């Protein structure tokens, strides 16, 4: 039976001990209501923070009011209403009013807010802080660099320069899961808040023992069928590899608006028998899907820090990825192949290297990938570092 998240008399983590329970409000959505990497990361962090003794609640515009089981904990959730009857303006106003009501009702119940993304939640709380209606510490975690990420969203709002000024003034800390996000923040003028560099994390399971690689390379991808993911560039690169004699099977797990057009593209390229569209897979079944594959592909135009790639590396798989941000630096250290983003030719070059690799070299890259996750991305350690960061925010605010 799930345990309720909190309360406790004291919590101890890292080098800090607090006689008072840390009370965290997370602004973000959760699976299964939203199936994405950011949402899975929120769920993992919340479960770990509850296990460490913190009290955590989650508020998002695509989750229901009530309670949700995360790990072995029963967590309070809040629906932030976002009505679409008046277009984008109506959504923004209703979301802001909903978050304002939550802030007023629960103003003394939280000590710090963890905003996953510099979107509506972070902007609204910065405005509420400016007018004195929010006194919680504010931690922002941008999700994506480049493309249609956080910086693009902020610039699309009328008067965005004023909102960026508020974020710069009222955010206590910004955590960068991707070093490239720093350039986006600099361009926005969000330079005052201290920056931390705590990556995403995954649950460590017992290592999968891989003793061989299939003669026909078994490739895999998981995610949403969107332009960001670069599958429209990957398919013609794979077709060119077929012409050069490569043998493979690619399994695509996911859903999204471009699925039909990508299926049509694959068939038109003669890949119908080699590329299989498997549909979405539940998080609990991802590792089983990865167990029977040899290489994970990440041809994205941009990313934050790909949870899908981390899950593949945890399962002992090498990764072929673009310089999309976040994970490519780790992959380049011996865990796979890295190429330029948004380029069919670059993907073709990396794929040729993959198909020319020996079985022994593939297995060695997979073992390196697993070690990287063990050393830097275990969710227990990632959550602990995040909790220390949140604790620092509360401690420094109280010392003012």
Residue pairs with C-beta under 8 A, 6 or more apart in sequence:
2 69
2 72
2 73
2 74
3 50
3 72
3 73
3 74
4 73
4 74
5 46
5 50
5 54
5 55
5 56
5 57
5 73
5 74
5 75
5 76
6 21
6 23
6 50
6 53
6 54
6 55
6 56
7 21
7 55
8 21
8 53
9 19
9 21
10 17
10 18
10 19
10 20
10 21
10 53
11 17
11 18
11 21
11 22
11 52
11 53
11 54
12 18
12 53
13 52
13 53
13 384
13 387
13 388
13 391
14 384
14 385
14 387
14 388
15 388
16 388
16 391
16 395
18 391
21 53
21 54
21 55
22 53
22 54
22 55
22 111
22 112
22 387
22 390
22 391
22 394
23 54
23 55
23 56
23 109
23 110
23 111
23 112
24 49
24 54
24 55
24 56
24 57
24 110
24 111
24 112
24 113
24 114
24 390
25 56
25 57
25 58
25 59
25 106
25 110
25 112
25 113
25 114
25 136
26 42
26 45
26 46
26 56
26 57
26 58
26 59
26 113
26 114
26 116
27 58
27 59
27 60
27 99
27 113
27 114
27 115
27 116
27 117
27 121
27 122
27 125
28 38
28 39
28 42
28 58
28 60
28 114
28 115
28 116
28 117
28 121
29 36
29 38
29 39
29 42
29 60
29 61
29 62
29 63
30 39
30 42
30 43
30 58
30 60
30 63
30 68
30 70
30 77
31 39
31 40
31 43
31 283
32 282
33 39
33 60
33 62
33 63
33 64
34 60
34 62
34 63
35 224
35 255
35 280
36 224
37 200
37 223
37 304
37 306
37 307
37 308
38 116
38 117
38 143
38 304
38 307
40 283
40 307
41 116
41 200
41 201
41 307
42 58
42 116
43 70
44 201
44 202
44 203
44 379
44 383
45 114
45 201
45 379
45 382
45 383
45 386
46 56
46 58
46 70
46 73
46 75
47 70
47 71
47 72
47 73
48 71
48 379
48 380
48 383
48 384
49 56
49 383
49 386
49 387
50 56
50 70
50 71
50 73
50 75
51 71
51 72
51 73
52 383
52 384
52 387
54 387
56 75
57 75
57 76
57 77
57 78
57 110
58 68
58 75
58 76
58 77
58 78
59 77
59 78
59 79
59 80
59 99
59 102
59 121
60 77
60 78
60 79
60 80
61 79
61 80
61 81
61 82
61 95
61 98
61 120
63 77
63 78
63 79
64 77
64 79
65 77
65 78
65 79
66 76
66 77
67 74
67 75
67 76
67 77
68 74
68 75
68 77
69 75
78 102
79 98
80 95
80 98
80 99
80 102
80 121
81 94
81 95
81 97
81 98
82 91
82 94
82 95
82 98
82 120
83 90
83 91
83 94
84 90
84 91
86 93
92 120
92 157
95 120
95 124
96 120
96 124
96 127
99 120
99 121
99 124
99 125
99 128
100 124
100 128
100 133
103 125
103 128
103 133
103 134
103 136
104 133
107 133
107 134
107 135
110 136
111 136
111 137
111 394
112 136
112 137
112 138
112 139
112 172
112 390
112 393
112 394
113 125
113 136
113 137
113 138
113 139
114 139
114 141
114 386
114 390
115 121
115 122
115 125
115 138
115 139
115 140
115 141
116 141
116 143
117 140
117 141
117 142
117 143
117 150
118 140
118 142
118 150
118 153
118 154
118 167
118 190
119 150
119 153
122 138
122 140
122 167
122 171
123 154
123 157
123 163
123 166
123 167
125 134
125 136
125 138
125 170
126 138
126 163
126 166
126 167
126 169
126 170
126 171
127 163
127 166
128 134
129 135
129 138
129 166
129 170
130 166
130 169
130 170
137 172
137 390
137 393
137 394
137 397
138 170
138 171
138 172
138 393
139 171
139 172
139 173
139 174
139 175
139 389
139 390
139 393
140 167
140 171
140 173
140 174
140 175
140 193
141 174
141 175
141 177
142 149
142 150
142 151
142 174
142 176
142 177
142 178
142 181
142 184
142 185
142 304
143 149
143 150
143 177
143 304
144 150
144 178
144 181
144 302
144 303
144 304
144 325
145 151
145 178
145 180
145 181
145 183
145 184
145 302
145 303
145 304
145 325
145 326
146 180
146 184
146 301
146 302
146 325
147 228
147 301
147 302
148 228
149 181
149 184
149 302
149 304
150 181
150 184
151 184
151 185
151 187
151 188
154 160
154 163
154 164
154 167
154 188
155 188
157 163
161 189
164 188
164 189
164 190
165 189
167 188
167 190
168 189
168 190
168 191
168 192
168 193
169 192
171 190
171 192
171 193
172 193
172 194
172 393
172 396
172 397
173 193
173 194
173 195
173 196
173 389
173 392
173 393
174 185
174 190
174 193
174 194
174 195
174 196
175 195
175 196
175 197
175 198
175 386
175 389
176 182
176 195
176 196
176 197
177 198
177 199
177 200
177 304
177 305
177 326
178 303
178 304
178 305
178 325
178 326
179 197
179 325
179 326
179 329
180 325
180 326
181 304
181 325
182 195
185 191
185 195
196 389
198 382
198 385
198 386
198 389
199 305
199 326
199 376
199 377
199 382
200 304
200 305
200 307
200 310
200 326
200 377
200 382
201 310
201 377
201 378
201 379
201 380
201 381
201 382
201 383
202 307
202 310
202 311
202 314
202 373
202 377
202 378
202 379
203 314
203 379
204 314
204 373
204 374
204 378
204 379
204 380
205 287
205 314
207 316
207 370
208 291
208 315
208 316
210 316
210 363
210 366
211 363
212 359
212 363
213 294
213 359
213 362
213 363
214 294
215 247
216 247
216 248
216 249
217 246
217 247
217 248
217 249
217 294
217 295
217 354
217 355
218 248
218 249
218 251
218 292
218 293
218 294
218 295
219 248
219 249
219 250
219 251
219 293
219 294
219 295
219 296
219 297
220 250
220 251
220 252
220 253
220 289
220 290
220 293
220 295
220 296
220 297
220 312
220 317
221 229
221 231
221 234
221 250
221 251
221 252
221 253
221 254
221 296
221 297
221 298
221 299
221 308
222 252
222 253
222 254
222 281
222 286
222 289
222 308
222 311
223 229
223 253
223 254
223 256
223 308
224 254
224 255
224 256
225 231
225 252
225 254
225 255
225 256
225 257
225 258
225 259
225 262
226 256
226 257
226 258
227 258
227 301
228 300
228 301
228 302
228 303
229 299
229 300
229 301
230 299
230 300
230 301
230 322
230 341
230 342
230 347
231 252
231 258
231 262
231 299
232 258
232 262
232 265
233 299
233 342
233 343
233 344
233 347
234 297
234 299
234 347
235 262
235 265
235 266
235 269
235 271
235 275
236 269
236 344
237 344
237 345
237 347
237 348
237 351
238 246
238 248
238 250
238 269
238 271
238 274
238 275
238 351
239 269
239 270
239 271
240 348
241 248
241 348
241 351
241 352
241 355
242 270
242 271
242 274
244 352
246 351
246 352
246 355
248 274
248 355
249 274
249 275
249 276
250 271
250 274
250 275
250 276
250 297
251 276
251 278
251 289
251 293
252 262
252 275
252 276
252 277
252 278
253 278
253 279
253 280
253 281
253 286
253 289
254 279
254 280
254 281
255 279
255 280
259 277
262 277
263 277
266 272
266 275
278 289
281 289
286 311
287 311
287 314
287 315
290 296
290 311
290 312
290 315
290 317
291 315
293 317
294 317
294 362
295 317
295 318
295 319
295 320
295 336
295 354
295 362
296 308
296 309
296 312
296 313
296 317
296 318
296 319
296 320
297 319
297 320
297 321
298 306
298 308
298 309
298 319
298 320
298 321
298 322
298 324
298 327
299 320
299 321
299 322
299 347
300 306
300 321
300 322
300 324
300 341
301 322
301 324
301 341
301 342
302 324
302 325
302 341
303 324
303 325
303 326
303 327
304 325
304 326
305 325
305 326
305 327
306 321
306 324
306 326
306 327
309 319
309 321
309 327
309 331
310 327
310 373
310 377
312 319
312 369
313 319
313 330
313 335
313 369
313 370
313 372
313 373
313 377
314 370
314 373
314 377
315 370
316 366
316 367
316 369
316 370
317 366
317 369
318 331
318 335
318 336
318 337
318 362
318 365
318 366
318 368
318 369
319 327
319 331
319 335
319 336
319 337
319 369
320 336
320 337
320 338
320 339
320 350
320 351
320 354
321 327
321 328
321 331
321 336
321 337
321 338
321 339
322 328
322 338
322 339
322 340
322 341
322 342
322 343
322 346
322 347
323 338
323 339
323 340
323 341
324 341
328 338
330 372
330 376
331 337
331 338
331 369
332 338
333 368
333 372
334 364
334 365
334 368
335 365
335 366
335 368
335 369
335 372
336 365
336 369
337 350
337 353
337 354
338 350
339 346
339 347
339 349
339 350
340 346
357 365
